[in-house]
Amino acid sequence: MKWKVKEYLDIHQKTPYALWKASGLSRKTVYDITGGKLIRMDFSTLAAVIQGLETITQKRVEPNDVLEVVRDAQQ
């Protein structure tokens, strides 16, 4: 799995700063997610990201909007 949060923010012309303020997550966590540095994730983090994005975009956000399945090329 990989995060697509940065792409989602770009499409909606929002910043990681706005997500940080709206999500309740730590600044480091949000910037690690948007910078592609956060590999581990739990459901509470995913829920906070989705809730924060919904707050700043006023749109419904689904998990597949912010996560992408990365498959091994051999599969």
N, CA, C and O atoms as CSV, one atom per row, in Angstrom:
chain,resi,resn,atom,element,x,y,z
A,1,MET,N,N,0.843,-1.175,0.000
A,1,MET,CA,C,0.000,0.000,0.000
A,1,MET,C,C,0.887,1.237,0.000
A,1,MET,O,O,1.980,1.247,0.566
A,2,LYS,N,N,0.392,2.258,-0.640
A,2,LYS,CA,C,1.082,3.544,-0.570
A,2,LYS,C,C,0.045,4.656,-0.480
A,2,LYS,O,O,-1.078,4.539,-0.968
A,3,TRP,N,N,0.466,5.730,0.159
A,3,TRP,CA,C,-0.408,6.885,0.316
A,3,TRP,C,C,-0.506,7.686,-0.975
A,3,TRP,O,O,0.484,7.841,-1.690
A,4,LYS,N,N,-1.700,8.196,-1.277
A,4,LYS,CA,C,-1.932,9.109,-2.406
A,4,LYS,C,C,-2.444,10.457,-1.903
A,4,LYS,O,O,-3.108,11.188,-2.637
A,5,VAL,N,N,-2.135,10.779,-0.664
A,5,VAL,CA,C,-2.670,11.991,-0.042
A,5,VAL,C,C,-2.143,13.248,-0.726
A,5,VAL,O,O,-2.903,14.191,-0.947
A,6,LYS,N,N,-0.867,13.277,-1.063
A,6,LYS,CA,C,-0.292,14.457,-1.719
A,6,LYS,C,C,-1.003,14.728,-3.041
A,6,LYS,O,O,-1.326,15.875,-3.348
A,7,GLU,N,N,-1.241,13.703,-3.804
A,7,GLU,CA,C,-1.940,13.851,-5.080
A,7,GLU,C,C,-3.366,14.369,-4.856
A,7,GLU,O,O,-3.846,15.228,-5.596
A,8,TYR,N,N,-4.035,13.836,-3.828
A,8,TYR,CA,C,-5.392,14.274,-3.508
A,8,TYR,C,C,-5.401,15.748,-3.120
A,8,TYR,O,O,-6.256,16.512,-3.566
A,9,LEU,N,N,-4.448,16.134,-2.293
A,9,LEU,CA,C,-4.344,17.546,-1.902
A,9,LEU,C,C,-4.090,18.431,-3.120
A,9,LEU,O,O,-4.710,19.485,-3.260
A,10,ASP,N,N,-3.189,18.011,-3.994
A,10,ASP,CA,C,-2.876,18.806,-5.189
A,10,ASP,C,C,-4.111,18.997,-6.076
A,10,ASP,O,O,-4.370,20.101,-6.554
A,11,ILE,N,N,-4.857,17.937,-6.290
A,11,ILE,CA,C,-6.063,18.007,-7.119
A,11,ILE,C,C,-7.057,19.019,-6.551
A,11,ILE,O,O,-7.724,19.736,-7.297
A,12,HIS,N,N,-7.146,19.065,-5.231
A,12,HIS,CA,C,-8.115,19.949,-4.579
A,12,HIS,C,C,-7.498,21.276,-4.132
A,12,HIS,O,O,-8.119,22.049,-3.402
A,13,GLN,N,N,-6.281,21.522,-4.576
A,13,GLN,CA,C,-5.567,22.776,-4.286
A,13,GLN,C,C,-5.526,23.076,-2.788
A,13,GLN,O,O,-5.809,24.191,-2.348
A,14,LYS,N,N,-5.168,22.052,-2.026
A,14,LYS,CA,C,-5.016,22.167,-0.579
A,14,LYS,C,C,-3.580,21.809,-0.213
A,14,LYS,O,O,-2.861,21.200,-1.005
A,15,THR,N,N,-3.174,22.188,0.983
A,15,THR,CA,C,-1.791,21.977,1.409
A,15,THR,C,C,-1.712,20.955,2.542
A,15,THR,O,O,-2.694,20.711,3.243
A,16,PRO,N,N,-0.521,20.358,2.713
A,16,PRO,CA,C,-0.323,19.499,3.879
A,16,PRO,C,C,-0.573,20.257,5.188
A,16,PRO,O,O,-1.058,19.675,6.158
A,17,TYR,N,N,-0.247,21.536,5.215
A,17,TYR,CA,C,-0.490,22.353,6.399
A,17,TYR,C,C,-1.983,22.358,6.754
A,17,TYR,O,O,-2.348,22.195,7.918
A,18,ALA,N,N,-2.829,22.542,5.761
A,18,ALA,CA,C,-4.280,22.546,5.998
A,18,ALA,C,C,-4.744,21.192,6.535
A,18,ALA,O,O,-5.571,21.127,7.444
A,19,LEU,N,N,-4.204,20.113,5.963
A,19,LEU,CA,C,-4.559,18.775,6.443
A,19,LEU,C,C,-4.081,18.590,7.877
A,19,LEU,O,O,-4.804,18.035,8.704
A,20,TRP,N,N,-2.885,19.045,8.176
A,20,TRP,CA,C,-2.357,18.934,9.537
A,20,TRP,C,C,-3.293,19.621,10.523
A,20,TRP,O,O,-3.635,19.047,11.557
A,21,LYS,N,N,-3.705,20.837,10.213
A,21,LYS,CA,C,-4.576,21.590,11.116
A,21,LYS,C,C,-5.947,20.918,11.267
A,21,LYS,O,O,-6.533,20.944,12.349
A,22,ALA,N,N,-6.455,20.321,10.192
A,22,ALA,CA,C,-7.805,19.743,10.220
A,22,ALA,C,C,-7.847,18.316,10.760
A,22,ALA,O,O,-8.895,17.864,11.222
A,23,SER,N,N,-6.729,17.604,10.707
A,23,SER,CA,C,-6.754,16.173,11.020
A,23,SER,C,C,-6.530,15.830,12.484
A,23,SER,O,O,-6.994,14.790,12.951
A,24,GLY,N,N,-5.833,16.680,13.208
A,24,GLY,CA,C,-5.493,16.343,14.583
A,24,GLY,C,C,-4.272,15.448,14.695
A,24,GLY,O,O,-3.854,15.098,15.799
A,25,LEU,N,N,-3.698,15.078,13.559
A,25,LEU,CA,C,-2.466,14.295,13.555
A,25,LEU,C,C,-1.276,15.208,13.829
A,25,LEU,O,O,-1.386,16.430,13.719
A,26,SER,N,N,-0.149,14.621,14.183
A,26,SER,CA,C,1.035,15.438,14.398
A,26,SER,C,C,1.519,15.995,13.062
A,26,SER,O,O,1.280,15.414,12.003
A,27,ARG,N,N,2.197,17.124,13.139
A,27,ARG,CA,C,2.743,17.747,11.933
A,27,ARG,C,C,3.670,16.772,11.212
A,27,ARG,O,O,3.606,16.639,9.990
A,28,LYS,N,N,4.528,16.092,11.967
A,28,LYS,CA,C,5.473,15.144,11.373
A,28,LYS,C,C,4.747,14.027,10.630
A,28,LYS,O,O,5.139,13.657,9.523
A,29,THR,N,N,3.700,13.495,11.232
A,29,THR,CA,C,2.948,12.415,10.585
A,29,THR,C,C,2.370,12.875,9.258
A,29,THR,O,O,2.506,12.179,8.252
A,30,VAL,N,N,1.733,14.024,9.239
A,30,VAL,CA,C,1.123,14.525,7.999
A,30,VAL,C,C,2.193,14.772,6.934
A,30,VAL,O,O,2.006,14.406,5.774
A,31,TYR,N,N,3.293,15.381,7.314
A,31,TYR,CA,C,4.337,15.660,6.331
A,31,TYR,C,C,5.054,14.385,5.893
A,31,TYR,O,O,5.510,14.302,4.752
A,32,ASP,N,N,5.164,13.394,6.773
A,32,ASP,CA,C,5.718,12.101,6.360
A,32,ASP,C,C,4.785,11.397,5.377
A,32,ASP,O,O,5.243,10.796,4.405
A,33,ILE,N,N,3.478,11.470,5.630
A,33,ILE,CA,C,2.503,10.860,4.714
A,33,ILE,C,C,2.573,11.541,3.346
A,33,ILE,O,O,2.678,10.865,2.322
A,34,THR,N,N,2.517,12.851,3.325
A,34,THR,CA,C,2.493,13.565,2.045
A,34,THR,C,C,3.840,13.524,1.338
A,34,THR,O,O,3.910,13.729,0.127
A,35,GLY,N,N,4.903,13.264,2.079
A,35,GLY,CA,C,6.236,13.154,1.483
A,35,GLY,C,C,6.614,11.739,1.106
A,35,GLY,O,O,7.721,11.496,0.625
A,36,GLY,N,N,5.695,10.794,1.322
A,36,GLY,CA,C,5.956,9.403,0.969
A,36,GLY,C,C,6.901,8.701,1.920
A,36,GLY,O,O,7.480,7.675,1.562
A,37,LYS,N,N,7.072,9.227,3.121
A,37,LYS,CA,C,8.018,8.649,4.076
A,37,LYS,C,C,7.360,7.747,5.110
A,37,LYS,O,O,8.046,6.956,5.757
A,38,LEU,N,N,6.046,7.847,5.279
A,38,LEU,CA,C,5.362,7.030,6.277
A,38,LEU,C,C,4.899,5.741,5.613
A,38,LEU,O,O,4.035,5.751,4.736
A,39,ILE,N,N,5.477,4.653,6.040
A,39,ILE,CA,C,5.153,3.358,5.441
A,39,ILE,C,C,4.099,2.629,6.267
A,39,ILE,O,O,3.155,2.075,5.704
A,40,ARG,N,N,4.243,2.620,7.585
A,40,ARG,CA,C,3.250,1.973,8.449
A,40,ARG,C,C,2.055,2.885,8.647
A,40,ARG,O,O,2.168,4.111,8.660
A,41,MET,N,N,0.923,2.253,8.797
A,41,MET,CA,C,-0.306,3.031,8.966
A,41,MET,C,C,-1.260,2.198,9.782
A,41,MET,O,O,-1.291,0.974,9.658
A,42,ASP,N,N,-2.039,2.856,10.615
A,42,ASP,CA,C,-3.093,2.144,11.325
A,42,ASP,C,C,-4.431,2.790,10.987
A,42,ASP,O,O,-4.489,3.852,10.367
A,43,PHE,N,N,-5.488,2.136,11.402
A,43,PHE,CA,C,-6.817,2.616,11.025
A,43,PHE,C,C,-7.129,3.977,11.620
A,43,PHE,O,O,-7.843,4.768,11.004
A,44,SER,N,N,-6.609,4.266,12.805
A,44,SER,CA,C,-6.895,5.577,13.392
A,44,SER,C,C,-6.225,6.692,12.585
A,44,SER,O,O,-6.778,7.784,12.457
A,45,THR,N,N,-5.039,6.420,12.045
A,45,THR,CA,C,-4.373,7.410,11.188
A,45,THR,C,C,-5.153,7.598,9.893
A,45,THR,O,O,-5.383,8.727,9.459
A,46,LEU,N,N,-5.556,6.494,9.281
A,46,LEU,CA,C,-6.355,6.573,8.056
A,46,LEU,C,C,-7.645,7.339,8.307
A,46,LEU,O,O,-8.032,8.180,7.497
A,47,ALA,N,N,-8.313,7.059,9.416
A,47,ALA,CA,C,-9.555,7.756,9.736
A,47,ALA,C,C,-9.322,9.250,9.926
A,47,ALA,O,O,-10.125,10.065,9.472
A,48,ALA,N,N,-8.229,9.615,10.593
A,48,ALA,CA,C,-7.920,11.035,10.814
A,48,ALA,C,C,-7.604,11.739,9.500
A,48,ALA,O,O,-8.012,12.882,9.295
A,49,VAL,N,N,-6.884,11.068,8.615
A,49,VAL,CA,C,-6.576,11.647,7.298
A,49,VAL,C,C,-7.867,11.877,6.524
A,49,VAL,O,O,-8.084,12.958,5.976
A,50,ILE,N,N,-8.713,10.872,6.479
A,50,ILE,CA,C,-9.980,10.995,5.740
A,50,ILE,C,C,-10.848,12.102,6.334
A,50,ILE,O,O,-11.395,12.921,5.596
A,51,GLN,N,N,-10.975,12.131,7.646
A,51,GLN,CA,C,-11.791,13.169,8.282
A,51,GLN,C,C,-11.211,14.555,8.009
A,51,GLN,O,O,-11.956,15.493,7.726
A,52,GLY,N,N,-9.888,14.690,8.091
A,52,GLY,CA,C,-9.252,15.976,7.807
A,52,GLY,C,C,-9.467,16.417,6.373
A,52,GLY,O,O,-9.753,17.586,6.114
A,53,LEU,N,N,-9.331,15.484,5.439
A,53,LEU,CA,C,-9.549,15.817,4.027
A,53,LEU,C,C,-11.000,16.209,3.769
A,53,LEU,O,O,-11.269,17.144,3.015
A,54,GLU,N,N,-11.930,15.498,4.392
A,54,GLU,CA,C,-13.341,15.854,4.228
A,54,GLU,C,C,-13.619,17.246,4.786
A,54,GLU,O,O,-14.422,17.994,4.228
A,55,THR,N,N,-12.962,17.587,5.874
A,55,THR,CA,C,-13.142,18.905,6.473
A,55,THR,C,C,-12.645,20.009,5.546
A,55,THR,O,O,-13.324,21.019,5.358
A,56,ILE,N,N,-11.462,19.816,4.969
A,56,ILE,CA,C,-10.894,20.901,4.159
A,56,ILE,C,C,-11.422,20.943,2.735
A,56,ILE,O,O,-11.360,21.991,2.093
A,57,THR,N,N,-11.940,19.834,2.225
A,57,THR,CA,C,-12.455,19.835,0.848
A,57,THR,C,C,-13.972,19.899,0.784
A,57,THR,O,O,-14.543,20.222,-0.258
A,58,GLN,N,N,-14.627,19.590,1.904
A,58,GLN,CA,C,-16.093,19.522,1.939
A,58,GLN,C,C,-16.621,18.490,0.943
A,58,GLN,O,O,-17.704,18.646,0.380
A,59,LYS,N,N,-15.826,17.423,0.735
A,59,LYS,CA,C,-16.218,16.327,-0.147
A,59,LYS,C,C,-16.051,15.014,0.603
A,59,LYS,O,O,-15.236,14.904,1.519
A,60,ARG,N,N,-16.834,14.025,0.203
A,60,ARG,CA,C,-16.698,12.693,0.783
A,60,ARG,C,C,-15.399,12.071,0.289
A,60,ARG,O,O,-15.088,12.135,-0.901
A,61,VAL,N,N,-14.647,11.475,1.191
A,61,VAL,CA,C,-13.371,10.846,0.860
A,61,VAL,C,C,-13.457,9.368,1.228
A,61,VAL,O,O,-13.876,9.018,2.331
A,62,GLU,N,N,-13.063,8.516,0.309
A,62,GLU,CA,C,-13.049,7.072,0.513
A,62,GLU,C,C,-11.601,6.607,0.677
A,62,GLU,O,O,-10.684,7.284,0.213
A,63,PRO,N,N,-11.381,5.462,1.330
A,63,PRO,CA,C,-10.010,4.976,1.494
A,63,PRO,C,C,-9.234,4.855,0.177
A,63,PRO,O,O,-8.036,5.134,0.138
A,64,ASN,N,N,-9.905,4.444,-0.893
A,64,ASN,CA,C,-9.198,4.307,-2.175
A,64,ASN,C,C,-8.831,5.662,-2.788
A,64,ASN,O,O,-8.076,5.709,-3.759
A,65,ASP,N,N,-9.349,6.761,-2.239
A,65,ASP,CA,C,-8.935,8.089,-2.687
A,65,ASP,C,C,-7.547,8.438,-2.165
A,65,ASP,O,O,-6.843,9.253,-2.760
A,66,VAL,N,N,-7.156,7.823,-1.057
A,66,VAL,CA,C,-5.899,8.197,-0.401
A,66,VAL,C,C,-4.906,7.049,-0.271
A,66,VAL,O,O,-3.773,7.254,0.164
A,67,LEU,N,N,-5.322,5.846,-0.645
A,67,LEU,CA,C,-4.434,4.687,-0.603
A,67,LEU,C,C,-4.422,3.981,-1.944
A,67,LEU,O,O,-5.431,3.930,-2.648
A,68,GLU,N,N,-3.274,3.444,-2.282
A,68,GLU,CA,C,-3.134,2.692,-3.528
A,68,GLU,C,C,-2.474,1.354,-3.222
A,68,GLU,O,O,-1.507,1.293,-2.464
A,69,VAL,N,N,-2.990,0.300,-3.804
A,69,VAL,CA,C,-2.381,-1.023,-3.659
A,69,VAL,C,C,-1.206,-1.104,-4.629
A,69,VAL,O,O,-1.357,-0.862,-5.826
A,70,VAL,N,N,-0.053,-1.443,-4.105
A,70,VAL,CA,C,1.143,-1.613,-4.938
A,70,VAL,C,C,1.429,-3.091,-4.989
A,70,VAL,O,O,1.694,-3.722,-3.966
A,71,ARG,N,N,1.376,-3.634,-6.171
A,71,ARG,CA,C,1.588,-5.077,-6.343
A,71,ARG,C,C,2.998,-5.337,-6.876
A,71,ARG,O,O,3.557,-4.556,-7.647
A,72,ASP,N,N,3.531,-6.439,-6.440
A,72,ASP,CA,C,4.835,-6.888,-6.939
A,72,ASP,C,C,4.690,-7.199,-8.421
A,72,ASP,O,O,3.701,-7.812,-8.824
A,73,ALA,N,N,5.636,-6.800,-9.227
A,73,ALA,CA,C,5.579,-7.003,-10.676
A,73,ALA,C,C,5.513,-8.484,-11.043
A,73,ALA,O,O,5.083,-8.816,-12.148
A,74,GLN,N,N,5.922,-9.375,-10.157
A,74,GLN,CA,C,5.916,-10.815,-10.453
A,74,GLN,C,C,4.549,-11.442,-10.287
A,74,GLN,O,O,4.344,-12.578,-10.714
A,75,GLN,N,N,3.604,-10.736,-9.676
A,75,GLN,CA,C,2.284,-11.334,-9.436
A,75,GLN,C,C,1.436,-11.300,-10.676
A,75,GLN,O,O,0.294,-11.760,-10.656
